[in-house]
Amino acid sequence: MEFDQQFSAIASLIGEPARAAMLWSMLDGRAYTAGELALMAGISPQSASNHLNKLIEADLLKMEKQGKHRYYRFAKPEVATAMEAISRLIPHQEKLHRDRSFKNGDIQYARTCYDHLAGRIAVNLTQGLVKQKIIQLKEDEFDVTNKGMSWFDSIGVDIAAVRQQKRFFARPCLDWTEKKHHLAGALGAALLDQMLALNWIRRKANERTVILTGKGEKALAQLGVPVSTAGSQ
């Protein structure tokens, strides 16, 4: 099959409304059963299974068995990257966005983008890490400085282990709502995991949204990261 035909086939798979709804729901990084995804998409379980099988055949999803249940998740991080990239094509009322204040708990303020942190807090944190010279941008990727090695070690992130993962180490990801970059890749995933483990942020049940805790505010303040919910930084 020619490249343009392959591209069209993938676009059709992602663009079908029920499949798009299921894929969008999976951007929280969790694995779901067919029944759960059917409810999210507003379709029957049988219809959901048919859609999921097509997504598995296209290597967009993978299925894992656990006891009696079958769970579905993205087959690779690039699928989540593609979904988030498509969302950035949705027209925005820029002035309204700039002037709006978000509450702690709003999806625009802090959320997961598959396996890393996104939203205003993620953008501010990334900018803070650059300003504090903990990470630095080299061409199209972030790298960790000597100072950054010490900082990540202090919060329990093993940079050597993160580098060994078979994926991009640390890349900028254009934020869907902020229109600025946040930290993605293996390092972004490790940082999100550790922020959850340290109780800097907490997940909201059955949502992509995360809550910034008081402990998290203090930790980010030490980095000079603004946590205000008013306006864009």
BALUMSE-270203 format. One line per field, with one value per residue: z, y, x of N, C-alpha, C in turn; residue in one letter. Coordinates in steps of 0.2 Angstrom, whole numbers, plus 5000, padded with zeros to 4 digits. Layout:
BALUMSE-270203
nz [Z/...]
ny [Y/...]
nx [X/...]
caz [Z/...]
cay [Y/...]
cax [X/...]
cz [Z/...]
cy [Y/...]
cx [X/...]
res [A/...]
END
This chain:
BALUMSE-270203
nz [5000/4996/5003/5005/5004/5016/5025/5024/5028/5042/5047/5044/5053/5066/5065/5065/5074/5086/5089/5090/5101/5111/5110/5114/5127/5132/5134/5146/5150/5157/5157/5149/5150/5137/5139/5148/5139/5129/5136/5137/5124/5121/5114/5110/5119/5110/5098/5102/5104/5091/5085/5093/5089/5076/5079/5086/5076/5067/5075/5084/5096/5110/5118/5134/5145/5161/5173/5172/5164/5150/5145/5137/5129/5123/5110/5108/5113/5103/5098/5107/5106/5093/5095/5104/5096/5085/5092/5094/5082/5083/5082/5092/5103/5105/5113/5123/5129/5134/5143/5153/5169/5177/5188/5201/5197/5185/5168/5160/5168/5175/5170/5164/5150/5142/5147/5154/5162/5158/5153/5161/5173/5170/5159/5165/5175/5166/5160/5172/5176/5165/5167/5180/5176/5176/5166/5149/5132/5118/5102/5096/5107/5125/5137/5152/5164/5174/5186/5186/5186/5200/5205/5200/5206/5219/5221/5218/5205/5194/5183/5174/5173/5166/5154/5148/5143/5128/5120/5115/5125/5132/5127/5120/5120/5112/5121/5122/5127/5132/5122/5122/5126/5135/5146/5139/5134/5140/5151/5155/5158/5169/5178/5180/5186/5198/5204/5207/5216/5226/5231/5226/5216/5213/5206/5199/5201/5187/5177/5166/5173/5185/5202/5210/5225/5241/5246/5234/5228/5237/5234/5220/5221/5227/5216/5209/5202/5195/5202/5200/5196/5188/5172/5158/5159]
ny [4994/5011/5026/5037/5031/5023/5033/5039/5028/5026/5039/5038/5028/5034/5045/5041/5044/5036/5029/5039/5045/5035/5034/5047/5047/5038/5045/5048/5039/5027/5009/5002/4992/4985/4987/4998/5008/5007/5014/5027/5031/5030/5019/5002/4987/4977/4984/4992/4982/4978/4990/4991/4980/4983/4994/4988/4979/4989/4992/5002/5001/4990/4974/4968/4954/4951/4941/4938/4948/4959/4972/4987/4998/5011/5006/5011/5026/5035/5035/5042/5054/5058/5060/5070/5080/5081/5087/5100/5106/5111/5125/5139/5152/5163/5176/5174/5163/5168/5177/5170/5163/5149/5136/5126/5110/5111/5105/5112/5118/5108/5092/5075/5070/5057/5049/5059/5075/5089/5105/5121/5121/5111/5117/5129/5123/5116/5128/5133/5123/5125/5138/5137/5130/5116/5108/5109/5115/5107/5108/5099/5093/5091/5091/5085/5094/5095/5101/5097/5083/5081/5087/5079/5067/5070/5070/5057/5052/5042/5046/5039/5026/5031/5035/5023/5018/5013/5024/5042/5052/5065/5077/5092/5095/5102/5111/5108/5117/5128/5132/5132/5124/5109/5096/5081/5063/5050/5056/5065/5056/5049/5060/5064/5052/5052/5064/5061/5050/5057/5064/5077/5080/5074/5062/5064/5055/5044/5053/5064/5074/5082/5086/5099/5098/5105/5102/5100/5113/5120/5113/5117/5130/5132/5130/5142/5141/5148/5146/5151/5153/5162/5169/5167/5163]
nx [5004/5003/5011/5002/4990/4991/4992/4979/4971/4975/4971/4957/4954/4957/4949/4935/4920/4916/4928/4937/4933/4935/4949/4953/4949/4958/4970/4973/4982/4979/4973/4959/4944/4934/4920/4920/4926/4916/4905/4911/4911/4898/4892/4887/4894/4897/4899/4909/4920/4922/4927/4938/4946/4949/4958/4968/4973/4978/4989/4988/4982/4985/4981/4979/4978/4970/4967/4950/4947/4950/4961/4963/4975/4986/4997/5009/5019/5019/5006/4998/5005/5001/4987/4986/4993/4984/4973/4978/4975/4962/4952/4955/4948/4959/4960/4951/4956/4968/4964/4957/4954/4960/4954/4962/4961/4954/4955/4963/4972/4980/4984/4985/4995/4994/5007/5014/5015/5004/4996/4994/5002/5012/5018/5023/5031/5041/5047/5052/5062/5071/5075/5081/5092/5091/5087/5091/5088/5093/5095/5082/5078/5077/5090/5098/5106/5122/5119/5106/5106/5109/5098/5087/5090/5089/5075/5072/5072/5080/5091/5100/5094/5082/5087/5090/5079/5069/5065/5062/5072/5070/5059/5052/5035/5021/5010/4992/4983/4990/4998/5012/5028/5029/5037/5040/5042/5053/5059/5049/5039/5044/5046/5032/5027/5035/5031/5018/5020/5027/5017/5015/5006/4989/4978/4962/4948/4944/4947/4957/4962/4973/4976/4985/4994/4996/5008/5014/5014/5023/5035/5036/5037/5049/5057/5054/5043/5028/5012/5000/4982/4977/4976/4988/5005]
caz [5000/4995/5009/5005/5006/5023/5029/5024/5032/5049/5048/5045/5059/5071/5064/5066/5080/5092/5090/5092/5108/5115/5110/5118/5134/5134/5135/5153/5152/5160/5152/5150/5147/5131/5142/5150/5133/5126/5140/5136/5117/5120/5110/5113/5120/5104/5093/5105/5103/5084/5084/5096/5085/5071/5081/5087/5069/5065/5079/5088/5103/5112/5123/5140/5149/5168/5176/5168/5160/5145/5145/5131/5130/5117/5108/5109/5115/5097/5097/5111/5103/5087/5097/5106/5090/5082/5096/5093/5076/5085/5083/5099/5104/5109/5118/5128/5133/5138/5149/5157/5175/5178/5195/5202/5196/5178/5164/5157/5173/5176/5167/5161/5142/5141/5153/5156/5164/5154/5156/5163/5178/5166/5155/5170/5178/5161/5160/5178/5175/5161/5170/5185/5172/5178/5159/5143/5126/5113/5095/5097/5113/5131/5141/5159/5166/5180/5192/5185/5188/5207/5207/5199/5211/5226/5221/5217/5198/5192/5176/5170/5171/5162/5148/5145/5140/5121/5117/5116/5132/5134/5121/5121/5118/5112/5125/5118/5129/5133/5116/5124/5127/5142/5145/5137/5133/5146/5157/5157/5161/5176/5183/5182/5191/5205/5207/5210/5222/5232/5233/5223/5213/5214/5200/5200/5199/5181/5173/5165/5177/5192/5207/5213/5232/5245/5246/5227/5228/5240/5230/5214/5223/5228/5209/5206/5197/5197/5202/5200/5191/5184/5166/5155/5162]
cay [5000/5017/5030/5041/5026/5021/5039/5039/5023/5028/5045/5036/5024/5039/5050/5039/5047/5032/5027/5045/5046/5030/5036/5053/5045/5034/5049/5048/5034/5021/5004/5001/4987/4986/4989/5005/5012/5008/5019/5033/5032/5030/5014/4995/4984/4973/4989/4994/4977/4978/4996/4990/4975/4987/4998/4983/4977/4994/4993/5008/4999/4983/4971/4964/4950/4951/4937/4937/4955/4962/4979/4990/5004/5013/5002/5015/5033/5039/5036/5048/5060/5060/5062/5077/5084/5083/5092/5107/5109/5113/5132/5142/5159/5165/5181/5171/5159/5172/5181/5166/5161/5142/5133/5120/5105/5111/5101/5117/5119/5102/5085/5070/5069/5050/5047/5065/5081/5094/5110/5127/5119/5108/5122/5133/5119/5116/5134/5134/5119/5128/5144/5135/5126/5109/5105/5114/5113/5106/5107/5098/5089/5093/5087/5086/5097/5092/5103/5094/5077/5081/5089/5074/5062/5072/5069/5050/5050/5039/5048/5034/5021/5034/5035/5017/5016/5013/5030/5048/5054/5071/5081/5097/5094/5108/5110/5109/5123/5134/5134/5132/5117/5105/5091/5074/5058/5046/5060/5068/5051/5048/5065/5063/5046/5054/5069/5057/5046/5062/5068/5084/5080/5069/5061/5064/5048/5043/5059/5065/5080/5081/5091/5101/5098/5110/5100/5102/5120/5122/5111/5121/5137/5132/5131/5148/5140/5151/5141/5155/5150/5168/5171/5164/5165]
cax [5000/5007/5011/4996/4984/4992/4990/4972/4968/4976/4967/4950/4953/4957/4943/4928/4918/4917/4935/4940/4931/4939/4956/4954/4948/4964/4975/4975/4987/4976/4971/4952/4940/4929/4914/4922/4927/4909/4902/4914/4910/4891/4890/4886/4900/4899/4902/4916/4924/4923/4931/4945/4949/4952/4963/4973/4976/4982/4995/4987/4981/4986/4976/4982/4973/4972/4961/4944/4946/4954/4962/4966/4979/4990/5002/5016/5018/5017/4999/4996/5008/4997/4981/4987/4994/4977/4969/4980/4972/4955/4952/4954/4948/4965/4960/4947/4960/4973/4961/4953/4957/4958/4954/4966/4956/4952/4959/4968/4977/4985/4981/4990/4995/4996/5011/5017/5011/5002/4993/4998/5007/5017/5022/5027/5037/5046/5050/5056/5067/5075/5077/5085/5097/5091/5087/5092/5086/5098/5091/5075/5077/5080/5095/5099/5113/5125/5115/5099/5107/5108/5091/5082/5092/5086/5068/5071/5072/5086/5092/5104/5089/5078/5091/5091/5072/5070/5061/5065/5073/5066/5057/5047/5028/5017/5004/4986/4979/4994/5002/5019/5030/5030/5042/5038/5047/5054/5060/5043/5035/5047/5044/5025/5027/5038/5027/5012/5023/5029/5010/5014/4999/4984/4974/4955/4945/4941/4948/4964/4964/4976/4976/4991/4993/4999/5015/5017/5015/5029/5040/5037/5039/5057/5060/5052/5037/5022/5006/4994/4977/4975/4979/4993/5011]
cz [5000/5002/5010/5007/5013/5027/5030/5028/5040/5051/5049/5051/5065/5071/5065/5073/5087/5094/5092/5099/5113/5115/5114/5125/5137/5135/5142/5155/5155/5154/5154/5147/5141/5134/5145/5144/5129/5129/5138/5129/5116/5115/5114/5114/5114/5099/5096/5103/5095/5082/5087/5092/5079/5073/5083/5081/5066/5069/5083/5095/5104/5118/5128/5144/5156/5171/5171/5163/5155/5145/5139/5133/5124/5116/5109/5110/5109/5096/5101/5109/5097/5089/5100/5101/5086/5086/5096/5087/5077/5086/5090/5098/5108/5114/5124/5132/5137/5144/5154/5163/5176/5185/5195/5202/5189/5174/5161/5162/5174/5174/5165/5153/5141/5148/5156/5158/5159/5157/5158/5168/5175/5162/5160/5173/5173/5161/5166/5178/5171/5164/5176/5182/5175/5171/5155/5137/5121/5107/5097/5103/5119/5134/5148/5161/5172/5186/5192/5187/5196/5209/5206/5204/5217/5226/5219/5210/5196/5184/5171/5168/5166/5155/5144/5142/5132/5118/5118/5124/5135/5129/5123/5117/5118/5116/5121/5120/5130/5127/5117/5126/5134/5140/5144/5137/5140/5152/5160/5161/5168/5181/5185/5188/5198/5208/5210/5217/5228/5234/5231/5220/5214/5208/5203/5197/5192/5176/5172/5170/5183/5196/5210/5221/5235/5245/5239/5226/5231/5236/5224/5216/5224/5221/5206/5201/5199/5197/5202/5195/5187/5178/5164/5158/5156]
cy [5006/5021/5034/5037/5024/5027/5039/5034/5024/5034/5043/5032/5029/5043/5048/5041/5042/5030/5033/5046/5041/5032/5042/5051/5041/5038/5050/5043/5027/5016/5003/4995/4989/4989/4997/5010/5013/5013/5026/5035/5032/5025/5007/4992/4980/4978/4991/4989/4977/4984/4994/4985/4979/4991/4994/4981/4982/4996/5000/5007/4992/4981/4967/4960/4950/4947/4936/4943/4956/4969/4981/4997/5005/5008/5005/5022/5037/5040/5042/5054/5063/5063/5069/5082/5086/5088/5099/5110/5112/5121/5134/5149/5161/5170/5178/5167/5163/5175/5177/5164/5153/5140/5127/5114/5105/5108/5106/5118/5114/5095/5081/5070/5062/5048/5053/5070/5086/5099/5116/5125/5116/5113/5127/5129/5118/5122/5135/5129/5121/5134/5142/5131/5119/5105/5111/5111/5113/5104/5106/5094/5092/5088/5089/5089/5094/5094/5099/5086/5076/5083/5083/5068/5064/5071/5061/5048/5048/5041/5043/5028/5024/5034/5029/5014/5017/5018/5036/5050/5059/5076/5086/5095/5100/5107/5112/5115/5129/5136/5135/5125/5115/5099/5084/5069/5054/5050/5063/5063/5049/5054/5065/5058/5048/5059/5066/5053/5051/5066/5075/5085/5074/5068/5062/5058/5049/5049/5060/5071/5078/5087/5093/5102/5104/5109/5101/5109/5123/5119/5115/5128/5138/5132/5138/5147/5143/5146/5145/5152/5156/5169/5167/5167/5167]
cx [5004/5006/5004/4990/4985/4990/4983/4969/4969/4971/4959/4949/4952/4951/4936/4926/4919/4924/4939/4939/4934/4946/4958/4954/4955/4970/4977/4980/4985/4974/4963/4949/4936/4923/4915/4922/4920/4905/4904/4912/4902/4889/4890/4893/4902/4902/4909/4921/4926/4928/4938/4949/4953/4958/4969/4977/4980/4988/4994/4986/4984/4982/4980/4977/4975/4966/4956/4944/4952/4955/4965/4970/4983/4995/5009/5014/5016/5010/4996/4999/5003/4990/4981/4989/4988/4973/4971/4978/4965/4956/4951/4952/4953/4964/4956/4951/4965/4970/4958/4957/4955/4958/4959/4960/4953/4957/4964/4973/4982/4981/4987/4989/4998/5001/5016/5013/5010/4998/4997/5003/5013/5021/5026/5033/5043/5050/5055/5062/5073/5079/5082/5091/5097/5090/5088/5090/5092/5095/5084/5073/5080/5085/5096/5106/5116/5121/5108/5100/5106/5101/5086/5084/5089/5078/5066/5070/5079/5087/5096/5099/5084/5081/5091/5084/5073/5064/5065/5066/5069/5065/5052/5041/5024/5011/4997/4983/4983/4998/5009/5021/5030/5034/5038/5043/5048/5055/5053/5039/5038/5046/5037/5024/5029/5034/5021/5015/5025/5022/5011/5008/4995/4980/4967/4952/4942/4942/4956/4967/4968/4976/4983/4990/4997/5007/5018/5018/5021/5035/5041/5039/5046/5060/5058/5047/5031/5016/4999/4989/4975/4979/4985/5000/5015]
res [M/E/F/D/Q/Q/F/S/A/I/A/S/L/I/G/E/P/A/R/A/A/M/L/W/S/M/L/D/G/R/A/Y/T/A/G/E/L/A/L/M/A/G/I/S/P/Q/S/A/S/N/H/L/N/K/L/I/E/A/D/L/L/K/M/E/K/Q/G/K/H/R/Y/Y/R/F/A/K/P/E/V/A/T/A/M/E/A/I/S/R/L/I/P/H/Q/E/K/L/H/R/D/R/S/F/K/N/G/D/I/Q/Y/A/R/T/C/Y/D/H/L/A/G/R/I/A/V/N/L/T/Q/G/L/V/K/Q/K/I/I/Q/L/K/E/D/E/F/D/V/T/N/K/G/M/S/W/F/D/S/I/G/V/D/I/A/A/V/R/Q/Q/K/R/F/F/A/R/P/C/L/D/W/T/E/K/K/H/H/L/A/G/A/L/G/A/A/L/L/D/Q/M/L/A/L/N/W/I/R/R/K/A/N/E/R/T/V/I/L/T/G/K/G/E/K/A/L/A/Q/L/G/V/P/V/S/T/A/G/S/Q]
END
